[in-house]
Amino acid sequence: MEKINILIVDDRPENIIALEALLQRDDINIITTTNPNEALRISWEMDIAIALVDVQMPEMDGFELVEILKSNPRTKGILIIFVTAISKETKYAVKGLNTGAVDYLYKPLDPYVTSAKVDSFIQLVRNEREIKKKNQELEAYQKELIKAKEQAEQGKRIKENFLANMSHEIRTPINGIIGLANLLGKTNLTPEQKEMINLLEISSDSLLGVINDILDLSKIESGKFRINRSETDIVKICNSVVNLLRIRAIEKELDLITEFDAELPKLVLADSLRLNQILMNLIGNAIKFTIQGSVTLKTEILDRKGNNLQIKFSVIDTGIGIAKNNIDKIFETFEQADEQTTVKFGGTGLGLSIVKNLAKLKGGVLEVISEEGVGSTFCFTNWYEVLKDTVVVKKMNKPHLGPFKGLRILVAEDNPINKFLIVKILKDWEVNPDVVENGKEALDKLKESDYDLILMDTFMPVMNGLDAIKLIREGFVQGKENIPIITFSAAVLETDKQTAIDAGANDVVSKPFELDVLHEKISKHSGIEDTTY
């Protein structure tokens, strides 16, 4: 056990001898001096843990000595215990503690009290040193971990770069082989030669598929994979994938079915290439592991938030299914459900791993429901922004809502879906509205034409609806100050609705629209009798 250094400072040798006798132990090392200046030198040169200091000494008293010790970074951590024979008045003890002492002992010393207090401070020192040692060990361990992490990351980067480069270098000649085989197949060949070329093409395509999977996986793991969103026709993507894989299904005498949600939009913002890849993998796997029955691609809208739709793609098969204890395993790289599956059906085990990573990169969710011997359902769910007015909308007009034939209405709305719905509703009510996308365009249109009513969205780019309404009410467009204006708002708070009224709106209709409410508001502010019955 490491010895603790204790310094005794007292100008009377007899007091030092008494304290030495009282504190003598195997686990401590006692250093003594009768000179305060010598005490300073010892403290700077040795690792002193505890100092018992007499208060009254010539040349320098104990208080002055401790103040010097506490002012030096090297010695300020020493635990100071004052030992004195002077008055026991509280003010002296307070002065001692204010200089940085941890305790105050009075002469004559009680041997039991003195020994107990010194023992407790020795234990405190040992605890602090043990904590310091553990912290140093922890810091060293953390440095080793950081170094190991950096080495691992460097090794990973080297591996990923090598994998990516090799995949690319292999793919280039494979494409050449496929192209040449295709050209050779179009020449005059014997039946035997044509069969060999056919096998060459099939083998090359299979090898290229593996190489492409490895290249994609290496890009994902190296962080070089990027999602590129653009205008995407979901129905076209789905039909394209199904058509490409239909031959495989026919060869296995499987039904390949597509089911589309009746309200599925035609064009959305999406990464068409990666959506295609996900569906190709899921449908291709379903065909691969289905011996008889069918494979179905089903799309459905789960939720709507403004101009965004949550769309779920489900690939449902009647194949071999997956045991519950193997479901998590199938998404691991180079893994399949079991060895028998690999032997019977082949494959690298990369497909679902890539799909899982692609789904994560796209911000989507990949789920699987399966029962061994019955079939599997793989579902990919993600949010998509609708780009065009091509949403299939259910019949919204109700027979009991009468027409507003001849009413001139200006609509200011920037959201494509809302704009589409409003125009459709008004046309069902025999109104052919003029449509603009912001407040500025509404003001320009108002200068050109006369209208009976304005339907104005609250929030729009360039100029919002509230600012446009204020300008109209202030006479920005001469002679149109009193035109009835109904605002659209997604706000649900009465205070937000009141803000629109304060800006000059005659009324507020909340989104999503309720036809009865919208009809009643238009009737009220246009002066045309409401024919609702």
Buried (B, 14 or more C-beta within 10 A) or exposed (E): EEEBBBBBBBBBEEBBEBBEEBBEBEEBBBBBBBBBEEBBEBBEEEEBBBBBBBBEBEEBBBBEBBEBBBEEEEBEBBBBBBBBBEEEEEEBBEBBBEBBBBBBBBBEBEEEEBBEBBEEBBEBBBEEBEEEEEEEEEEEEEEEEEEEEEEEEEEEEEEBEEBBEBBEEBBEEBEEBBEEBEEBBEEEEEEEEBEBBEEBBEEBEEBBBBBBBBBBBBBBBBEEBEEEBEEBBBBEBBBBBBEBBBEBBEEBEBEBEBEBBEEBBBBBBBBBBBBBBBBBBBBBBBBBBBEEBBBBBBBBBEEBEEBBBBBBBBBBBBBBBBBEEBBEBBBEBEBBBBEEBBEEBEBBBBBBBBBBBBBEBBEBEBEBBBEEEEBBBBBBBBBBBBBBBBBEEEEEEEEEBBEBEEBBBBBBBBBBBBBBBBBBBBEBBEBEBBBBBBBBBBBEBBEEEEBBBBBBBBEBEEBBBBBBBBBBBEEBBEEBEEBBBBBBBBBEEEEBBEBBEEBBBBBBBBBEBEBEEBBBBBBBBBEBEBEEE
